[in-house]
Amino acid sequence: MSLFASKYKPITLKALFHQDAVTSIKKWVKELVSQKTNYRKILYIYGPVGCGKTTMINTIFKNFNLIDINSDELRSSDKIKDLVTCTLSNTHFKQQSFISTKPGKGTLPTNAGRDKGTGNQNILLVDNIELCEKTIKQFTELVTDYINIPIILLSNRKINIQTTKTLDITSLELQQVTRVELEILLQTISKKEKLNFTKLEINNIIEKSIFDLRQVFCILDQLSVSYKPINELLNDMDQKYTDIDIHEKMNHLFYADQPDYNMVTSEPQLISNYIFQNYIESIDMAKTDKDVLDNIIKTTDCITFGDNLNYSIFTSQNWDLYNAYTDVSCIHPLYYIRKYTCNATNVHTFKPFKEVSCNYMNSYRELKDHIKSPLFNEIETFNMIIYLLCQYIDKLNCYFDKHKKGKNTSKQEKLNLYQNMVDPIYIEYVDKLSNIVFDYKLYTILDENKITADNNIINNIEYIDIKILKRCINIIKIDENVKLNKFIKPPTENVIKIKLFEKINNVQKERKMNAHKLIRYDIENLEVEFDSLFIKKTTNNG
């Protein structure tokens, strides 16, 4: 920790920034300690880097036993299971689970800051949960299943932590520390340390830190050991790096007169994917065809070679190739593209590119293992089939939007929309869509016993879930402006479920008929065998 940060660390609650959030957390703690049995509560705080999240938690909960869980340990499902089932659920830990408050133990610190509780009450703390965003839900569910304990989660941006299981979650957002608050802090430090900062110097420190508390203290540490005047030192210091929006970055790299190629170093893999997704639309096709074609070939060759380097880096840990990968996959393609890009006045809108590196492939592998069809073994075939389904869904969405009567359509009215469909083209779309979903089993049955209990379509389709189809679409869908739950509109989803119900029903009937035939066949065979044995026995006796 910074020397100045340690020296001026808040001791009392009144010394903390974000007093509105402090009040809310105090209320959360009081409700928690008043509980007699259930302590399974989650406090989720998110806000930009350096806004004081960790300091606030350590100050408010200093009389509790905060058990810090490293977010790196939660990035694997297997590690989470081991951590929860083996470590957190051991007998010693359970004996120190959250219990009713005793004097000086598990209480809020007073404004005098004299409370020194022994921290007999455990609270789990996970910082930087954006690093384990895909698995944090699994962690919270497992912990609440095994242990009666509260959890505090911290992140630098808002992420969705709500699970299918109903959990008691309190969310708080912290904003950047204001200029006024930082000015008061720096004036206080300047006076106590006899630094004699002017108003302009305080303002320069704030601007250099970009309102980041950690950076403020880091600058003060450097000033305390430097022989240079404050303004000269600030000029020599690098400003805290802040990344810009990816679309702004791509527009700059494609169309700026003098692009800053240092931008690609922060996320070359994502930028390379963006280049691949957008370079065709950016090229001015009015120029000589041969030149355009040559540069398209050079661009694709660079991206392909970059992919090979990237594979070598991550599979063989050849990190010495990282700079070469950045050059080949980003800077070289940009050089060729910029030779034939449109004018800046005709800049195209960049397609939002879903990051494919890890999430895409991991999700694809999981689905491939579930679907278990040879056609899905190749990712190109998978993309082609799901793209075809998207086309059918889009056309059916348009059909139902055109024919529905109003916004609030009942289940029966949605059923009638399908039953009244007479256009053979759209009927064919429905058949093809439902056949693919059924044949590749892109659905699940929530309760197989109930789905065959009666022939009521409206009741039965409630037990059919097409979440596997939705996951497939979510993997390849590029347009992030259309939310997945709105892409497959309710009438279209109902039609898919209705057709699936019909097919499932037919399969069930066919199984019963085959079973009946098999039983009849077995009985007839037994009768024949019995007759032959009887005849044989009679003959022998004769």
N, C-alpha and C positions, 0 to 999 in steps of 0.2 A: 504494500500500500504506500502511496505518496506520503512524504513526511508531513506536508501541510494538510493532506486529507486526514491523516491519523490525528494530528494535533487539533484540528477543528471539526472533528467528527461530532455530530449532534449527540447529546446525552439525554436531553429531555424531549418530550413529544412536541412542546411548543417551539423547539429549535428546528423542527423539520419543515421542509417545503411541503406544498400540497396539503394544507390543513383540512380541506374538505375531504380528501381521501383518508387522512388520519382519523377523522371523525367516523367515517364509514367503517374503517378497520376496527376501531375501538368498539363500535357497536357489534361487529361480527365476533370479536373476542368475548364480549360480555354474554352474548347469546350462546357461545360455545361452552364457556365455563359453567353456565347455568344448566346445561344439559345433564341428565342423570344416566342416560344409557347410550344414546346414539351420538357419536362424535365424527361421523363420516361426512364432513363438510369440506368444500374446496374453496379456497380464496385464490382467484386468478387476477394478477395485476400485469398490465402491459403498457408499454410506453417507450419512447425513443431512448437510445443509448445515452447514458449520462444524465438521466432525469432524476435519479435518486431512489430507484426502486429497491435495490438491495440494502442500501443504508436505512431506508424507512423500515423494512422488515426486520433487520437486525436490531434496530432501536426499539421498536414496539414489542418485539418478541424476545427481548434479551433475558427475560425471566422464565422462558420456556426452553426446552431442550430441542433446538432446531437440528434435525438430522438432514444434512445436505446430501442429496443424491446427485451424482454426476450425470448430466444429460447424455454423455457419451455411452454410459452403461445402459441406456434405454433405447438405443438405436437398433437393437436386434430383439426379435420376439423371444428367442431362446434365453437371452441374457435377462430379459424382464421376468420370465417365469422362474429362472434360478434365483434372481434377486428377491422376488416376492415370496416364493414358496420356501426357500432355504434360509435366507438371511433375515428378512423382515418378520417371518412367522415363527422364528425360534422361541423357545420358552422364555429365555431371559428378556428378549425384546417385548414379548407379550406382557410380561410382568410390569414393564414400564410404559405400557400404552397409556393413552390419555385418561386420567382419572380425575375425580372431583378436586377442586382447588383447595389447597391448604395455605395458611398464611406464609407469604414470601415465596410460594412455589406456584408458578403458572399464573402470576398476576400481572396486570399492566404496570409499567414503571410509572412512578409519580413524577410530577414536574420537577421535583428536587433531584430526581435521579439517584436516590439513595437505596432503592430496592435492590436486593441481591438474592433473588430466588435461586434455589439450587437447580431449577429447571427439571423438575421431576416429571413434567408432562411432555411427551414426545409430539413433535409436529414434523411431518415430512416437508422438506423444501427442495424444489427442483427449479433451478435457474436456467435461462436460455433454452426453453422448451421448443423453440423454433428449430433447434438442432435435432430434435427427435419428434418432429411434428406427426409423422406417420404412425408412431407407436405410443404416443402419450395417452391416447384414449384407452389402449389395452392396459397400460400401467395403472391408470386411475381405477379402472374396473376391477383389476386383480387385487389391488390394495384394499379397496372397499369390500371385496369379497372375503379377504383373509383377516383384515385387521380393522379394529374400531379406532380409527385415528384420523385427525384432520390433515389436509394437504394444502400447501401453498405453492402456486405455480407462477413463474415470472417469465416474461418474454419481451423482446424488443419490438414486436409487432403483433397485431391481433391475429390469433389463429382459432380455428374451431375446435373446442375441447369437449363439446357436448356429445355424449355417447347415447347408444340405444337404451342403455340402462338409465333410469331416472336418478340423477345425482343432485345434491344440494350445492349449487355453484353460485358464488358471488363474484362478479367481474367488475373491475375498476380500471379505468383508463387514466394514465398520467400524461400530462402535456410536458413540453420542454419547459425548463426553468425560465422564468421571464427575465427580461433585461433589468427591471427594477430590483428583483430579488438578487440577481448576480451583482449588481452595483452595490447594494447594501452589504453583501457578504464581503466583497473586495474592499470596501471602505473600512469595514470592521477589522479585516486582516491587516490592511495597510496601517491602520492606527496602532494596533497591538504590536506589530512587528517593526514599526517605525520605518516603513517603506516609502511613505510620502508620495503615493501615487496621485497624479493629477486626474481630473475628470476625463481628459482625452486618453491618457494611458490606460485607465480602467476600461474605457470604451474599446480601445484597441485589443486589450486582452480578451474581452468578451467576443469581439468579432473573430479573432484568431481561433478561439475555442469552438466557435459555432454553437454556443449555448450548451456545451457539454461540460458538466461539473467535473468529470474526471480530467478533461483537458485543461480546465482552469487550474486545478491543483498541480497538474504536470508542468504547466507554464510557470507557476509560482516556484516550484522546485528548481527549475532551470535558472530562474532569475536569482534565486538565493545563492547559487554557486558560480554565477557568471560575473566576469569583470566588465562586461559590455554594458552600455546604457540600455535602458529598457526598450526604447524604440528600435535601436539597432539590432538587438537580440530578437525582437519580434519579427523584424524584416528577414532575418537569417533563418528563422524557424519555418519548417514546412507546415502549411495549414492542414488541419485534420482532413483526411480524405473522405469525401462524401460522393457516393455514386449517383448518377442521374438515371432517370427513367429510360428503359431499354429502347422505347420508340424514339425518344429524343436523341439517344446515342446513335441509333441506326440512321436517322435522318442526317445527323452531323457527319457520320462516316461516309455516307453515300453522296451527299450533295454539298458539303461545306467546301469553300474555296481552298482552305488550308486545314485539312482534318488533323485532329490530334490522335495519332494512332496508339498512343499510350492507353486510350480508353479500352482497347481490346484485352489488355493484360488481366483485368479483373475477372472476366468470365469468357474466355475464348471459345469454350465449347458451345455456350448458348449463342454467342455472336455468329459462330460458324454455321449453326443451325438456321439462324435468322437469314444469313446470306443465302444459303441454299434455298430457303423458302421464298425469297423475294427477288433474287437477282434478275430473273427473266422479265418481270414487270418493270424493272428499273431501267432496262436497256432501251435505247432509242432505236427502234427497228427501221427507221427511215434511212439510216446510214447503210453503207455498202454491206451487202449480205455476207460476202466472204469474210470481211473483217469482223463482223458481229459474230459469225459462226466460230471463227478462230478464237475469239476471246471467251465465248461460252465454253468451248472445249478446254481452254486453259484454266478457266474458273473451276469447272467440274473436276479436272485433273488435280488441281491444288487441294480441293476439299476432300477428294478421295484419298490422296496421299496423306493429308492431315488426319483422316480417320485411322489410317494404318499406324501413324505415329502415336495417336491417342490410345489405340489398342495396346501398343507395345509399352507405353508409359504405365498403364494401369494393370496390365497382366504380368509384366516382368519388372515393374517398379523402376523403369528407366527414366528417372526424373530429369536426367541431363538433357533429354529431348524436349523438355517442356517449352523452352524458348523457340526452338525450331518448329514445334507444333503450332505455337501462336502465330509465327510468321507465315507458315505455309497455309494454315487453315483460315486465317483472317486477313492478314495484311496483303499477301499476294493476290487473293481473289478480289479484294477491294481495289487494288491497283488496276486490274484488268477491267473490272466493272465500271470504274469511274471514267475510263477512256471513252465509253459509249453510253453513259447515263443520260437521261433526259435532263432538260433544264430544271433548275430549282423551282421555277414557277409551275412546273408540271409534275411536282413530286407526287408519287403514288402513295396511297395509304398502306402502311406496312401491315401485313397479315400477322395477327398475334400467333406466335409459335409456341406450342406446348412443349416444354422441355422434355426431350425424349431420352436423355442419357441414362438415367436410373429409373425414374418412376415409370416410364413407358415400358421398358424391357421387363422390369420386375412384375408389373401388372400383367403384361402379356404372358409371361411364363406361368404365372399363377392361373390365369384363365385357360391357357393351353393344357395344363395338367388337369383342370376340371373338365374341360370339354372332351378331351381325349379322342380327337378325330384326326385322321391323317391329313385332311385338307387344311387343318390349322397348324400343322407342323412348320410351315413356311410363313414368315411374317407377311410376305407380299400377298399370299392367298388370303390370309386373315384380313388384311386391309381391304382387299377387293370385295370380299363377302360382306364385311361390315359397312363398307361404303355403299354397296348395293342396298342393304337394309335401310340405310339413312335416306336413300332416294325414295324408297317405298313409303317410309314414314312421313317424309316431307310432303309427298303428294297426297297422302291420306289426311294429314293435318289440314292442308288447303281445302280438301273436299269437305271435311266436317265443319271447318270455319264458315264455309259458304252456305252449308245447309242447316246449321243449328239455328234455333229460334232466338236464343238470348244468351246472356252471360252465365246465369245460374241454371245449368241443365241437370235435371235429376238423373239417377241411375237408369230408370226406365226409359227416359227420353234418349239417353245415350245408346241404349240397346235398340230402341226404335230407329235411330239414325242408321245403324248398320242393317237392321232387318228390312228397311225401306230402300236400301241401296240397289239400284237397278242397272247402273252403268257397268257394262261388262269389263271395261278397262280397270275400274277401281276394284271390282270384285276379284279380278286377276291379281291386282296388287296385294289385296288382303290374303289371297290364297298363297301367293309366293312368299310373302312376309311370314305368315304363320307356319308354313311348311319348313322354312329354314330355321326358325326359332325352335320348332318342335323337333326336327331331325337332329339338330346339333345340341339339343337340350340346353338352350339359353334361358332356362327358367327353372324355378324350384316350386315344389308343392309344399305348402306350409303344414297341411294336415291331410294326408291321403285318405284317412278313414272318413273324414267329413265331406271330402269333395265328391265321393261317390254315394253319399247317403241319400241324396234326392236329385231330381233333375231341374231344380230351380237354378237357372243360369246366374241370376244376379247374386244369389247367396254363394254359389260355388266359386265364382271368379274371385271372390275375396281371399280364397285360399291358394291362389296362383300368384306367384311373385316373379316378375321379369327383371330382377335386379342384375342378373348375369348379362342380359342383353344391354342393359343400361351401362354396365361397366365396360363392355366391349365398345360401345359408342363413345364413352368418355375417354377411352384411350386414344382414339384416332381423331376425335372431333377437334377441329382447329378453331372454330369461331367461338371464342370465350365470351362474346357478348350475349350469346344465347345460353341461358342456364340449362343444365341437363334435364331438370325436372319440368322445364317448359318446352323442351325440344319434342319429347314424346307427349303430345297433348292428351288429356284424359279420354276423349272419345276414341282416339287411336289406340291408346293403351287398353281400353275396354274391349275393342275389337280383337286385338291380339289375344287377350285372355279368353274371350268367348270361343275363338277358334281353337285355342289350346284345350279348353274344357271339352269341346266336341271331340277332338282327337283323343284326349285322355280317356273319355267315356267309351269311345269306340274300341280302344285298346283293351280296356277293362272287360267289355262285353265279349271281345274276341277271346281273351284269356279264359273267361268262364266257359265259353262254348268249347274251346279246345280241351279244357280240363274235364268238362262233361263227356266229350267224345273219348278222351283218354280213359276215363273211368269206365265208360260203356265198353270200350275196346278190351280193357283188362278183364271186365266181368265176362265178356263173351269168350275170351281166351281161357279163363278159368273153367267156364262151362264145357268148352271143347276138351280141355285137358281132363276134367273130371269124367266126362263121358268116355273118353279113350281109356282112362284107367279102369272104369267100371266094366267096359267091354272086355278089356284085357284080363281082368280078374275073373269074369264070368267064363271066358274061354279056357283059362287055366283050370278052373274048378271042373269044367265039363270034361 
